[in-house]
């Protein structure tokens, strides 16, 4: 059972539909608020914390124009109230280049 206040890794977060949906929501909310056009690419990592609901700390990659960048989003969710809110959305830096294969 999760301990209130404890932050823990979300196992399999890179493949979790729920976490991906929260990450997409965070990007969409950021785009609305900042009048930007980030394009979600993938979840890199996620942590969760039991609060009044759940607080998710999601590291994600998104395209900013032609550059892939890494962002951190903090999303608060109370599913029983159908409530979710982006508490924080910030740029971490450029995404590491993808491994290229020489042919």
GUKE-487129 format. One record per residue (C-alpha): residue in three letters; x, y, z. Coordinates in steps of 0.5 Angstrom, whole numbers. Each point is the difference from the previous one (the first is absolute). Example, Ala and Ser with C-alpha at 12.3 -4.5 7.8 and 13.67 -1.06 7.14 Angstrom:
<pts>
+-----+-------+-------+-------+
: res :  east : north :    up :
+-----+-------+-------+-------+
: Ala :    25 :    -9 :    16 :
: Ser :     2 :     7 :    -2 :
+-----+-------+-------+-------+
</pts>
This chain:
<pts>
+-----+-------+-------+-------+
: res :  east : north :    up :
+-----+-------+-------+-------+
: Unk :     0 :     0 :     0 :
: Unk :     3 :     7 :    -2 :
: Unk :     2 :     4 :     6 :
: Unk :    -3 :     7 :     0 :
: Unk :     5 :     5 :    -2 :
: Unk :     5 :    -5 :    -2 :
: Unk :     3 :     1 :    -8 :
: Unk :     1 :    -6 :    -3 :
: Unk :     2 :    -2 :    -7 :
: Unk :    -6 :    -2 :    -5 :
: Unk :     2 :    -7 :    -2 :
: Unk :    -1 :    -1 :    -8 :
: Unk :    -1 :     7 :    -1 :
: Unk :     3 :     1 :    -7 :
: Unk :    -6 :    -5 :    -2 :
: Unk :    -5 :     2 :     4 :
: Unk :    -7 :     3 :    -3 :
: Unk :    -2 :     3 :     6 :
: Unk :     7 :     4 :     1 :
: Unk :     0 :     1 :    -8 :
: Unk :    -7 :     4 :     1 :
: Unk :     2 :     4 :     5 :
: Unk :     7 :     2 :    -3 :
: Unk :    -5 :     2 :    -6 :
: Unk :    -4 :     4 :     4 :
: Unk :     6 :     4 :     3 :
: Unk :     2 :     1 :    -7 :
: Unk :    -7 :     3 :    -2 :
: Unk :    -1 :     4 :     6 :
: Unk :     7 :     3 :    -1 :
: Unk :    -1 :     1 :    -7 :
: Unk :    -7 :     4 :     2 :
: Unk :     3 :     4 :     5 :
: Unk :     6 :     2 :    -3 :
: Unk :    -2 :     0 :    -7 :
: Unk :     5 :    -5 :    -3 :
: Unk :     0 :    -6 :    -4 :
: Unk :     4 :    -5 :     3 :
: Unk :    -1 :    -7 :    -3 :
: Unk :     0 :    -6 :     5 :
: Unk :     5 :    -5 :    -1 :
: Unk :     0 :    -5 :     5 :
: Unk :     1 :    -1 :     8 :
: Unk :     7 :    -1 :     3 :
: Unk :    -2 :    -1 :     7 :
: Unk :    -5 :     1 :     5 :
: Unk :    -1 :     0 :     8 :
: Unk :    -6 :     1 :     4 :
: Unk :    -2 :     2 :     7 :
: Unk :    -6 :    -1 :     4 :
: Unk :    -3 :     7 :     2 :
: Unk :    -8 :     1 :    -1 :
: Unk :     0 :    -4 :    -6 :
: Unk :     7 :    -1 :    -3 :
: Unk :     5 :     5 :    -3 :
: Unk :     4 :    -3 :    -6 :
: Unk :     7 :     3 :    -1 :
: Unk :     1 :    -2 :    -8 :
: Unk :     6 :     1 :    -4 :
: Unk :    -2 :     0 :    -7 :
: Unk :     3 :     2 :    -7 :
: Unk :    -3 :     5 :    -5 :
: Unk :     1 :     3 :    -6 :
: Unk :     1 :     7 :     0 :
: Unk :     0 :     2 :    -7 :
: Unk :     6 :    -4 :    -3 :
: Unk :     3 :    -1 :     7 :
: Unk :    -1 :    -6 :     4 :
: Unk :     0 :     2 :     8 :
: Unk :    -1 :    -3 :     6 :
: Unk :    -5 :     3 :     5 :
: Unk :    -3 :    -1 :     7 :
: Unk :    -7 :     0 :     2 :
: Unk :    -3 :     0 :     6 :
: Unk :    -8 :    -3 :     0 :
: Unk :    -5 :     0 :     5 :
: Unk :    -5 :    -5 :     0 :
: Unk :    -7 :    -2 :     4 :
: Unk :    -3 :    -5 :    -5 :
: Unk :    -6 :     0 :     5 :
: Unk :    -2 :     7 :    -2 :
: Unk :     2 :     0 :    -7 :
: Unk :     6 :     5 :     2 :
: Unk :     7 :     1 :    -3 :
: Unk :     4 :     6 :     0 :
: Unk :     7 :     1 :    -3 :
: Unk :     4 :     3 :     7 :
: Unk :     6 :     1 :    -4 :
: Unk :     3 :     0 :    -7 :
: Unk :     8 :     1 :    -1 :
: Unk :     5 :    -1 :    -5 :
: Unk :     6 :    -4 :     2 :
: Unk :     4 :     0 :    -6 :
: Unk :     1 :    -3 :    -7 :
: Unk :    -1 :    -7 :    -1 :
: Unk :     6 :    -4 :    -1 :
: Unk :     1 :    -2 :    -7 :
: Unk :    -3 :    -7 :    -2 :
: Unk :     5 :    -5 :    -1 :
: Unk :     1 :    -1 :    -8 :
: Unk :     2 :    -6 :    -3 :
: Unk :     5 :     0 :    -6 :
: Unk :    -1 :    -4 :    -6 :
+-----+-------+-------+-------+
</pts>
